[in-house]
């Protein structure tokens, strides 16, 4: 919606262009109120005083009070702009966060315009946001066009310093703002040569030697290849996205957070989880509440960024409903991930129907629901399509509730006739699928995949044999990648042997020349096999996965450039008898048995060295004669383990676990905790956690973990 034009102004498009190109626009082209608001308010006060016959003096208020009277209303300001460092000749799309600093909501239906200027020249603008902005609320706007008809600004070919300015309400579409003096925000803009990431010299945008924003986190022990290299690889890595986002309600994680109060707390959700001590033993690394109204979308984009950074190509998105009724807005969570991926670009979404949960009471009703969901997602740009245009669709546990190949043949046919969608179906079998299942879904499955089992691989050629088996049915094979699996609610666990499950499966997949992998999972907090950073498992599963994905996709084992130690252990022995939880409610081992009770230390070493684990007065160590990935383990003992790397008798790295091992517990807790020397705890965490403060859960790792 535009301001009204003067009777003799140019046509709408030309008028808008002239106003954008000329910020010091002639007075006739601007609403008078824009320039006279302050004067009118002062005049009004003076007239009122004169009318009362007091000359104005008795009506004068204290300065603070007078100022408050003058600023009642809405007021837009810019609080941040990005990017501020770009490479020469790069095509740049600017974004900025605007905030309503006033005490009244901005009007809906009017464009909240924003323009971007480099060294005084307008280069782009955003003119699509028309939603009302509440007092104190913020929203990030991204350029969508510009004077040259494009949202992109091309950086100069030579390095240098420039000035970037963002101007909100740039052509005064919102003339009732309380202040026009704070609409602009400027920052230095640096055109810096791209980082080399591999010359063992700090240069470009690097914040450390061969590490930093464009080269991968300095917390990684290896030098990361560019994201485009991973994305362009013929090998693909997907991750299963379940329905547990970073935040469920955008609430304070230390006080009224749903994860804390209902999933982790023993008596959460009305006490339904009390028998086994709560449904979860950890939660996603928390963040502080966001002020933006689109916080779900921003969280989703941050998750996608985090996944894409390590080479994940997309999410197999768990779907079983298109309703938010009585399920905590599950459909909105899923749809938000799709929307975020479509906006971000370069990240795939595969609708993955959870046939275990999906159920309307009839097979026809189930098919109706699947078609309805696909119809609502069809227009999303992020949906993965094959070169022939077919939409890739997953079927988790396709045999659930007696569904046969004929059931899915009908879904395929209806999607084609009713939606114009040709489907490429990927049954995801429990475990790795039996021969009977391979036979049953041969006619409708276009590729096969498995959910896998979270236990170490001990047989050479294991994943390759499954690839060969699937090929015998004319199908490709997507291999499952697990880290651990512990389900208090289901009274079950699979023995992962610390990080060995993750490491052994990846090394088996790479050795056997697999082409496609699905990580089980990205964020299923209920079954605790998520690799997304969390309060208990922290970053190691994520960081190690980054290492193995790069190896998998490039065919070259990454060189370890920085010494990093990763530990992994439970907080009590599996044999410990809880003081409150009854034996009938204890989790039992389902595979990989018997359970082990070890503390593990994995060193990503630049060269030979000695790895040590100290528990109490006992130190266990091993000399490693080469660098690379090296591991040791020793029996778990009560106390807080200390981990150490030595060379030539001198300590190179030393740090403690964030997770003390206890000798008594009210409830069983078989989750493997983890941590690393590269992402240590905040200094004040020890005392906070020792005192049992709720803030303790904010401590491990980095509180603003999504802002990397």
N, C-alpha and C positions, 0 to 999 in steps of 0.2 A: 504494500500500500504506500503510495507516494503523497507528499504534500501537494496541495492544490497549486497549479501553475498560474502565474499571472496571465491575463487574457491574451497578451501578445507574446507569451513565451514560446520557444521552439516546441516541436513535437516532443512527446514523452521521452522517447529514447534519446533524442539529441539533447534535450534539456538535462536529463540525468547525467549524460556524458559530460556536458559542459560544467555541471556542478561538481562532478568528481574531479575533473581535471583542474579546476580553479578553486582551491580552498578559500582564497580571499575573494569570494564571490561578491559581485556588486550588490548593493543594498536592496535594489528592487527585486532581486531574485530570492530574498530571504524573508520569512515571516517576521513581521515587526517585533513580535513578542520575544523573539530570540535575542534581540539586542536591547530590549527595554525592560526585561523582567526585574532586574535589581532596582532600576530607577523607579519603576511603577510601585514596587513595594515600599520604597523610601517615601515616595510622594503620598502613598496611601496613608502611611503613619503620620506624615506631617499634616495632611488634611484632617485626619481624625483628631489630632491634637488641637488644630485651630478651631475646629467645630466645638470642641469642649472649652474653648476660650482659655487654654492654659499655655499657649505659646509653644507647646511641645515638651517643655522641660519636665513637668511632673510626670509625663508619660514615659520618660526614658527608663529603660530597664538595665540591669547589669549587662555588660557586654556579652557574656555567655548566653544569657536568656534571649537577648536581641538576635544573636546569631542563630539560635535554635528556631526562633520564629521565622527567620528568613529561609531556612533549609528544609522545611517540612515538605516532603514530596519524594520523588525518585531521583536518583543521580547515578549515571553510569560512569564507571572508571575502568581502565585497563590495568590488570594486575600482573600480567606476564605475557611474553611473546616468544615464539620459537619458530625455526631454529635460530641460534645466534652464532653458530660456527658452521660454515659450508665450504665445500671444495670448489676450486676454480671450475668454471663452465658448467657447474651442476645446475639442474632444473629444480628450483626451490618453490615449495608451497608453504606459505606462512600461516601460522595459527596464533591466536591470542585469546587469553581468558579475560572476559569482562565480568564485572561485578556491579550489582545494584547497591551502592553505598548509602542510599537513602532509606527512608522509613515507610515508603509507600511502594507498592508493586508497580512495575512499568505496565503500560497498557498492552493488551493482547491485540494481535491482528495488524500491528505496525512493525515494519522492518527495523530491527536493531542493527543498524548498519555499522560496518567497520572497514576502514581502509588501511593499507600498508604502504609505507613510503621508505625509499632507500635514498639517503643523501638528498632529501628534499623533493624527490620525484616519486609520484604515485606509481606503484607497480601492480597492485592487485586490490581486491576488496571482497568482502563477504556481505551478501544482502539477502540471505535466505531465512534468518531466524526471526520469527514473528510471535513466539510464545511469550507470555508475561514472565517477568523475572521478579521473584519475591524479594523483599528487603533482605539484604545480606547474602542472597543467592548468587552463584556464579555459573557461567557456561563458557565452554571453549568454542570459538568460531574459527572456521578454516576458510581460506580464500576460495572462492568458486568462480571468479572471473576477474577481469582487469581492463585497463585502457586499451590493451592490444588484443582483447578478445580471448585472453587465456588467463588462468589462475597462476601460471608459472612465471617466476622471475629467473632469468639466466644470470648466474653469478659471473663476474668478470674473469678473464682468463689469467689475470695476474693476482698474486696474493696481496692482501692489504686490509686496512681497517676502514670500516664504514659505519654509518649510523642508520639503524632501523627504527622507524616510528610507527606505532599503531594508533589510529584515531577512531574512537568509538562515537557513534552518532555523528558521523562526519559531515552529512549534509542536512543535519538538523530535522530529521523526521520526527523527533521527540522534543518539540520546543518547550515543553513544560518542565524540563529538567531544572533542578534547583541550582545547578552550577554548570557553566560551560567552560570553566577554567581548568578542569581536571580531566578532560576527555582524551588527552594525548599522553602517550607513554613511549619513551625512547630508550634504546639500549645500544651498546656497541655491537656491531656485526662484523665478524672476522671471516675473511676469505682466506682459508688455510689449505695448503696442499694436503691431499689425502694421505692418511697414514699408510706406511708400507707394511706394517704388521709382521715383517719377517726379516728385517735387516739387523736385528739386535741393537738398534739405535732408537731412542725416543724421538719421534718426529710427527709432523702433521697433528692430528687430533688426539694422538696417544697421550694417556695420562701416566703411563709407565712404559717400560721398554717392551715394545711390541704388544701392548695391551691398552685397553681403553675403549671408548664408545664404538669405534669402527672396527676394532680388532677382537672384541670379546672381553669379558671382565678380567681384570687383573687378578681376581680370585681364582681363575682357572690356572692349572699347572701347565697348560699347553698354549700355543699360539693358534688362535682361531682363524680359519679361512673366511673370506667374505661370505655373507649370507647368500649372495647370489650364486656362489659356487655350490652351496648346499642345495639351494632351491632348484638349480638347473641340473642336478644329478638325476640320472635315470632311475636310481634307487629311491624308494619312497618310504617315509616314516610317518605313520599316523598315530594318534593317541585317542583313547576312548574318553570322551567328556561326559561325566555323569552329572547329576543335578545339584552339585554342591559348589556354589560360587564362592568368591573370596568373602563376601559379606552377604548375609541374608536379609538384613534390614537397615543397613547403613547406620548402625548404632555403635555406641561406645563399647569396644571389646572388653573393657575391664569392669563394666557394670551391668548393662542390660542387653548384652549380645545373645542371640539365639543359640549359637554354638555353645557358649559357656553355660547358659542357664538350662538348656534343654537336651543337648546332645552329650556334653561332657559331664555335667552334674549327675550325681547318682539318682536323684529324684526328679530328673528332668522329664518333660512331657507328661506331667501328672503321675510320675512314678512308674511308668510302664517299663523302664529300663533298670529299675532298682535291683532286681535279682542278680544282675550281672555287672552292676557298678557303673551304669551309663552306657550309651550306645557307642561312644567314641572315646579314644584315649588321647586324642590330639585334635587340632583344628588347623585350617589354613593360617599361615602367618598373618596376623591381623593388621589392619590399618586403622587409622583414626577416621572418624566420620567425614565424609565429603560434604561440601556445601552445595555442590552442583545438583540441580534437579535431575540430570541425566546420569546419576552415579552408577546405575547398573550398566549402562552402555560403556562408560569410562572404565569400569572394572573389567568388563569383557574385553575391551581393546587392550588393556594392560596384560590380561592373561594371554591373549593371542600374541602380543609382542614377546612375552616371556617364553612362550612355546616356540615361536618362529626363530628366536635367537639361537636356539640349540639345534635347529635344523628340522623341527617337526613341520611337516607339510600341511597338516590339517587335523581336524577332529572328526572322529566317528561319534556323532551326537546322539546320545541316548534319548529315545522318544517313545512315549507310550500313551500320551494324552494330548489333546489340544484345549484343555480346560485348566483354569487356575483354581477351581472350586475344591476346597477341602484338601489341598495338597501343597500349600505353601507357595503358590504361583510357579509351579514347575514349568508350565508352558511358557510363561513370560521369561523365565530364566533361559530356556532353550532358544526361544525366538530372539532374545537379546544377543546371544552368541552369534546367531546367523546374521543379524543386522550388523553387528560389529565387524565380522569377517568381510561382509560385503562392502562396508565403508573403508576398511583398512586395505583390502586387496592383497593378492598374493598369498592367500591362505584358504585352504579348501574346507568345505563342510560336507560330510556324508551323512544324510539322515539314516540313523541306525535304530530300527524298530526293536524295542526290548520285548520280545514275544513271551517272556516269562511273566511280565507285569501286565502288558496290554491285554485287555479282556473286557468285552462289552456284554458277554453272556451268550453270544451267538457268533458263528463264523462269518455270517453275512455282515453283522454289526461290526466285527473286527475289520473286515475288508473296507467297509464304509469309512471307518475311522482312519485307516491308513491312507485311503484316497483323499480324504478331507485334509489330513496333515500335509500330504504331498502337494495338494492344490494351494495351500497357504504358503508353502515354501518355494514353489516353482519359480517365481519371479526373482528370487534372491541370486545375486550375481556370484555369490561364493559357492554355490552348489557345484560339486565336482562332476564334470562331464567327461566322457571318453572322447577320443578323436572323432568317433562317428556320431557324437551328439547324445549318446545315451547317458542318463543320469545314474550315478553310482548310488546304490541303496544297500545298506547293511541289514542283516536279519540275525539279531542275537538270539541264540537258542531257538532255531527255527522249528524244532520238533515239539516245542512246548504246547501243552493243551491239545495234543493230538493233531497238529496241523501237518498236512502232507504236501507233497509237491503240487498237487492239484489246487490247493488253497492259494499258493503263491502264483500259479499260472493264471488264476482269475485276477489277482491283484495286478499282474503285468498287463493283462488284456484290458482291464478297466482303466489303468493309468494311460494306456495308449489311446483308447477311444474317448474317454471322458476328459482327459487333461492334455492330450497331445504329448505325453511324456513316454519315451521309450526307456525302459529300466534295465540297468545292469546290476543284477542281484548278487550280493556276496553273503552267503550264509556263514555266520560265525558260530561254530560248533562249541559246545562245552568241551573242555579238555582240548583234544586235537581232532575229535570226530572219529566215529567208528566207520568201518567199511560199509556197514548197513546204511549209515547216514550219507556217506559219499554216494552210494547207489540211489538212495531215495530222492535226493535233490539234484541228481545229475541233469535232469531235463529242464530245470528252472534256474539253477545256479550258474552264474557266469564265471565266478572265481570262488575259491574256498578259503576259509580262515578259521583259526582256532582261538579259544579263550586262554588255553594253556593252564599250567599248574605252577604255582610259585615255589618251586624247589630247584636246587642246582641241577644243571645238566652234567652228567658224568659219562655219557656215551658219545664218542666222536661220530660225526655224521648224522646225528639225531635230526636236526632241522632239515638237512638235505634229503633225508629219507622221506619226510613229509612232503617236501616239494616234488619229489619224484612220484610219490603216491598220487598227489593231486594231478600231476601231468598225465598220469595214466587215465584219468577221467576227462582229459582235455581242459583242465583248469589250472590257473596260476594259484600260488599259495602265499597267503599273507601270514607270517609267523608271529605268534604272541610273545611279547616281552614283559616279564613280570619282575617285581622286586621283593615283595613280601605280601602275605595275605593273612589277616587276623580279624576275626569277626566275633566280638563278644556277644552280640545279639544272637548269633547262630551257634554259639558254643563250639567254635571250630578255629583251628589255625593250621597252616602249612609251614613246615620247618624250612625257612629260607637260608639258615646258616649265615646270619649276618648279611653282608653284601654279596656273598658268593653267588646267590641266584641271579642277581642282575648281571654280574660280571661274566659268569659262565655262559649264560644264554647269549649275550652279545658276542662273545668270542666264538661260540659255536655257529651262530648265524653268519658271522663274517667269514669264518673258515669254510663254511659250506656254500658260500656264494649265493645266499638268498637275495631276492630283489625287493621284497616289501615286508614291512614290519608294522605291527600295531602294538603300541605300548598300553599295557593293562595295569593301571590306568593313569590318566592325567590327574584326576581329582576325586576319585571315589573315596571319601573320608570314612564311610561306613565300613568298608572292607579293608581300609588302611593300606591299599596298594598304590596309592597316589605317588607320583614323582614330583608334583607341584610342591614347592617348598612349604613346610608345615612346622608347627611348634615342636613336634617330637622328632621327626625325621630330618628336620632342617633342610639343608641344601645338598648334601652329598649325593643322593640319588639323582637329582637334577644335574649337578656338575659332572658326575661320572657319565651320565647319559649323553651329555654334550660331547664328551671325549669319544665315546663309542659311536655316536652318530657320525661324527666327522670321519672317523676311521671307516665306517660302513659305507659312507657316500663317496669318499674320495679314493678308497682303496689303499690308503697310506696311513700307517699308524702315526698319530700325532707325536711330535717330539716333545718331551717334557722339558720345559724351559725354566720352571720355577718349582722348588720343593714344596709340596702340599701334602699334609697328612689328613686322612679321613678315619674316624673311628665309628664303631657300630656295636651296640650291645643293648641287652634288655636291662630293666631297672631292678629285676629280681630273678632268681632262679625259677625255671619252669616248674620245679618240684615243690616250690614254696606253697604251704597251705594257708590260704587267706583266713583272716580272723572273723570275717563277716560272711563272705560269699560261701554258699553251700557247695558241696562237691557236685551235686546234680546240675549246677549252673556254670561249672568250669568249662573252658574251651579245651577240646581234646585234639590231638594231632591227627590230621587226615592224610598226610603224605609227607615223604621225606623224613619219616620218623626213624629213630627216636629223636626227641627234642635235644638240642645242644644248649649248653650254658657257657658260652665263651664271650670274651671281649676281643674284638678284632681291630687291628690297626692296618690300614692300607696306605702305603706310601707311594706317591707319584714322585719319583726321585730323578734328579738331574744326573746323578752318578751313584756309585756304590756308597753304602753307609750302613749304620747300625740302627735298627728299629727297636724301641723299648716300650714296654707297658709296665707301669708301677702301680701296684695296689697295696696300700698300707706300707709295710716294710719290705715287700717282695717285689723284685723287678725281674721281668722276663724279657729277654732280648734275643735277636738274631742278627748276624752279620749278613748283609746282602752284597754280593760281589759285582752286581751290575745295577744300573739305573733302570728307569721304566716303572711299571706297576709291580709293586712288591707287597706281600701281605704276611702278617703273623697273627697268631691268636693264642690266647691262654685262658685258663678257667676263670670264670667270673667270681668275684669276691666282694663282700660288703665294703662300701667306701666309695670314694670318688677317684676313678682312674686318672693317671697322668701319662701323657704320651710324649715320646721324645725321638728325635733323629740326631744321631751323632756321626761325626766324621773325625778320624784321627784323635779320638778321645774327647773332642770338644763338642758341646751341644750346639746344634744348628737350629733346631726347632724344639720348643717345649710348651705344652699347654695342657689344661685339664678338661675333662668331660663336663658338659653342662648338666649332666644327668646322674646324680648320685645313685648308687646301687644300695638297695635297702634289704634288711633281713626280716622285715615284717610289713604286711600290707593288709588292709581290710578287704581289698578286691584284687583279683588276678589282673595282671597287666603284662601281656606278652608282646607288646609292640617293640620292635627294634628301634631304639633311639640312635641318633647319629649327629655328627658335627664335624667341623674341619678346622685346621689351623689357619685357613685363609679367611674364615668368617667367624671370628671369635665373638664371645658374648660382650655386651656393653659393660663398662666398668662397674656400674651400680647394681648390676643384676644379682650378684651373689647375695647381698644383704636383703634385697627385695624378696628373692625367692626363699631364703632361709626364714624370713618372717611370715611367709605364707601370704604375701600381698597379692591381690588380683593382678596388679601391674606386672607381676612376674611373667605372665604369658606374653607380654609385649617385648620381653627382653631378648630371648634368643635370636641371634642373627641381626638383621637390619629391620627396624620398625617400618620404614617406608620401602619395603622390599620390592614393590612393583615399580619404583621410580628409577630403576637402573637404566 
